[in-house]
Amino acid sequence: MSSLGYAVRMSLKIALLGLLDAKGPASGYDLAKAFESSISNAWQAGHTQIYPELVKMAADGLVAVESEGARNRKIYAITPEGARLVRSWLIEHQPTAAMRSEVALQAFLLPLLDREDAIEVVLRLRRQFSERLAGLECRPVVKASGFGRYALRLGIAQGRAALDWADDTLAELREAGRDGEGSPAETGPRPPEAGLGASEAGPGTSAAEGE
């Protein structure tokens, strides 16, 4: 497995263990729903990734099947070994700075487009940023002791920074157009800051959403 593939699988494992540690025993379905409602802005995963990973973690002693219901629905609980792994990862692991961001790549390649096309691309990205930010800002206020509040705050800050980048870039493109320049190549709008586009596992900022 490549180093990137290992990092992706390790991060999914830690995310699942962290959710089980924070929220208590859950099924694969419950965990998939928790991803959608809380941590999807930091890490995205669907049923087809979550279920096999739970089986592997059970074989490794990181989770245990607490009960089994109808249609083979298993309820998983974190084990002491799993809890130790999460704590060790949080304290000792240096998160990778490597990014695979389609947003940043489009920003980098904007000078290849005519000015009007470049403006349309940035407008589309701005709508995407705005919708994501609105989704974060409308979440219920997380209590001071609530799980996920720091990540929610980070996600909102990154979303606002992404909007600022889009507005600055649009202003630059439009101003250059008034000056009679035919292509954005001369001005070279800056790509958004790291963490504002898709992360290694999917789109969005690098911060987790709050509950």
C-alpha positions as CSV (number, residue, x, y, z in Angstrom):
1,M,0.0,0.0,0.0
2,S,1.3,3.5,-0.9
3,S,2.1,6.0,1.9
4,L,-1.0,8.0,0.8
5,G,-3.2,4.9,0.8
6,Y,-2.0,4.0,4.2
7,A,-2.6,7.6,5.5
8,V,-6.2,7.5,4.1
9,R,-7.0,4.2,5.7
10,M,-5.4,5.2,9.0
11,S,-7.4,8.5,9.1
12,L,-10.6,6.6,8.5
13,K,-9.7,4.2,11.2
14,I,-9.0,7.0,13.7
15,A,-12.2,8.8,12.7
16,L,-14.3,5.7,13.3
17,L,-12.6,5.0,16.6
18,G,-13.0,8.6,17.7
19,L,-16.7,8.6,16.9
20,L,-17.2,5.4,18.9
21,D,-15.2,6.8,21.8
22,A,-17.2,10.1,21.8
23,K,-20.7,8.8,21.1
24,G,-20.6,5.2,22.4
25,P,-21.5,1.9,20.7
26,A,-22.9,2.2,17.2
27,S,-23.6,0.2,14.0
28,G,-22.0,0.7,10.7
29,Y,-25.1,2.5,9.6
30,D,-25.1,4.8,12.7
31,L,-21.5,5.6,12.0
32,A,-22.2,6.5,8.3
33,K,-24.9,8.9,9.5
34,A,-22.6,10.4,12.1
35,F,-20.1,11.1,9.3
36,E,-22.7,12.9,7.3
37,S,-23.9,15.0,10.3
38,S,-20.7,15.8,12.1
39,I,-17.3,14.9,10.7
40,S,-17.9,14.9,6.9
41,N,-16.2,18.3,6.5
42,A,-13.0,16.8,7.8
43,W,-13.3,13.3,6.5
44,Q,-15.8,11.7,4.2
45,A,-16.7,8.0,4.1
46,G,-19.6,6.0,2.9
47,H,-21.0,2.6,3.8
48,T,-18.8,0.7,1.4
49,Q,-15.7,2.1,3.2
50,I,-17.0,2.0,6.8
51,Y,-18.3,-1.6,7.0
52,P,-15.0,-3.3,5.7
53,E,-12.9,-1.1,8.0
54,L,-15.0,-2.1,11.0
55,V,-14.4,-5.8,10.2
56,K,-10.7,-5.2,10.0
57,M,-10.6,-3.2,13.2
58,A,-12.5,-6.0,15.0
59,A,-10.0,-8.5,13.8
60,D,-7.2,-6.1,15.1
61,G,-8.9,-5.9,18.5
62,L,-9.6,-2.1,18.2
63,V,-13.4,-2.6,18.4
64,A,-15.6,-5.4,19.5
65,V,-19.1,-6.5,18.5
66,E,-21.2,-5.7,21.5
67,S,-24.4,-7.1,20.1
68,E,-25.9,-8.4,16.9
69,G,-29.5,-7.8,15.8
70,A,-31.8,-8.5,12.9
71,R,-30.3,-8.8,9.4
72,N,-26.8,-9.3,10.9
73,R,-26.8,-5.7,12.2
74,K,-23.7,-5.5,14.5
75,I,-23.2,-2.9,17.2
76,Y,-19.6,-2.0,17.6
77,A,-17.9,-0.6,20.7
78,I,-14.3,0.7,21.1
79,T,-11.9,-1.4,23.1
80,P,-9.2,-0.1,25.5
81,E,-6.7,-0.8,22.8
82,G,-8.7,1.3,20.3
83,A,-9.0,4.1,22.8
84,R,-5.2,4.0,23.4
85,L,-4.6,4.2,19.6
86,V,-6.8,7.3,19.3
87,R,-5.0,9.0,22.2
88,S,-1.6,8.1,20.8
89,W,-2.5,9.4,17.3
90,L,-3.8,12.7,18.7
91,I,-0.8,13.3,20.8
92,E,2.0,12.0,18.7
93,H,0.9,12.1,15.0
94,Q,1.9,15.0,12.9
95,P,-0.9,15.5,10.3
96,T,0.3,15.4,6.7
97,A,0.3,18.7,4.8
98,A,-0.1,16.9,1.5
99,M,-3.2,18.0,-0.3
100,R,-5.2,16.8,-3.3
101,S,-7.5,19.7,-3.9
102,E,-9.5,20.1,-7.1
103,V,-10.4,23.6,-6.0
104,A,-6.8,24.7,-5.6
105,L,-5.9,23.0,-8.9
106,Q,-8.7,24.9,-10.8
107,A,-7.5,28.1,-9.2
108,F,-3.9,27.3,-10.3
109,L,-5.0,26.7,-13.9
110,L,-7.3,29.7,-14.2
111,P,-4.8,31.6,-16.4
112,L,-5.5,29.1,-19.1
113,L,-9.0,30.5,-19.6
114,D,-10.3,33.6,-21.2
115,R,-11.2,36.2,-18.6
116,E,-15.0,35.7,-18.8
117,D,-14.6,31.9,-18.5
118,A,-12.3,32.4,-15.5
119,I,-14.8,34.6,-13.8
120,E,-17.6,32.0,-14.3
121,V,-15.3,29.4,-12.7
122,V,-14.6,31.5,-9.7
123,L,-18.3,32.4,-9.4
124,R,-19.1,28.7,-9.4
125,L,-16.5,28.1,-6.7
126,R,-17.8,31.0,-4.7
127,R,-21.3,29.5,-4.7
128,Q,-19.9,26.2,-3.5
129,F,-18.0,27.9,-0.7
130,S,-21.1,29.9,0.3
131,E,-23.3,26.9,0.4
132,R,-20.8,24.9,2.5
133,L,-20.3,27.9,4.9
134,A,-24.1,28.4,5.3
135,G,-24.4,24.7,6.2
136,L,-21.8,25.1,8.9
137,E,-23.2,28.4,10.3
138,C,-26.7,27.0,10.6
139,R,-25.7,24.1,12.8
140,P,-26.9,24.3,16.4
141,V,-24.6,26.1,18.8
142,V,-22.3,23.6,20.3
143,K,-22.0,23.9,24.1
144,A,-18.7,24.9,25.6
145,S,-18.1,21.2,26.5
146,G,-19.6,19.9,23.3
147,F,-17.7,17.4,21.1
148,G,-16.6,19.0,17.8
149,R,-16.8,22.7,18.7
150,Y,-13.2,23.5,17.9
151,A,-13.4,21.8,14.5
152,L,-16.7,23.6,13.7
153,R,-15.0,26.9,14.5
154,L,-12.1,26.0,12.2
155,G,-14.4,25.0,9.4
156,I,-16.3,28.3,9.6
157,A,-13.1,30.3,9.6
158,Q,-11.8,28.4,6.5
159,G,-15.1,28.8,4.7
160,R,-15.0,32.6,5.3
161,A,-11.4,32.7,4.1
162,A,-12.4,30.8,0.9
163,L,-15.1,33.4,0.2
164,D,-12.6,36.2,0.7
165,W,-10.3,34.5,-1.8
166,A,-13.2,34.3,-4.3
167,D,-14.2,37.9,-3.9
168,D,-10.6,39.1,-4.2
169,T,-10.0,37.1,-7.3
170,L,-13.3,38.2,-8.9
171,A,-12.4,41.8,-8.2
172,E,-8.9,41.3,-9.7
173,L,-10.3,39.6,-12.9
174,R,-12.9,42.3,-13.4
175,E,-10.5,45.2,-12.8
176,A,-8.1,43.7,-15.3
177,G,-10.9,43.4,-17.8
178,R,-11.7,47.1,-17.5
179,D,-8.0,47.8,-18.1
180,G,-8.3,46.0,-21.4
181,E,-6.3,42.8,-20.6
182,G,-7.7,39.8,-22.5
183,S,-6.4,37.0,-20.3
184,P,-5.9,36.4,-16.5
185,A,-2.4,35.1,-17.3
186,E,-0.8,38.5,-16.6
187,T,-2.4,38.9,-13.2
188,G,-2.3,35.3,-12.0
189,P,-4.9,35.1,-9.2
190,R,-3.7,33.4,-6.1
191,P,-4.9,29.8,-5.4
192,P,-7.0,29.5,-2.2
193,E,-5.0,28.7,0.9
194,A,-4.3,25.1,1.8
195,G,-7.3,23.4,3.3
196,L,-9.9,25.4,1.5
197,G,-10.5,22.8,-1.3
198,A,-11.0,19.1,-1.3
199,S,-8.9,17.2,1.2
200,E,-7.2,13.9,0.5
201,A,-10.4,12.0,0.9
202,G,-13.0,14.4,-0.6
203,P,-14.1,18.0,-1.0
204,G,-14.3,20.5,1.8
205,T,-12.0,22.1,4.3
206,S,-9.7,20.2,6.5
207,A,-11.7,20.9,9.6
208,A,-14.4,18.7,11.0
209,E,-17.9,19.9,11.4
210,G,-19.4,20.2,14.8
211,E,-22.4,18.3,15.9
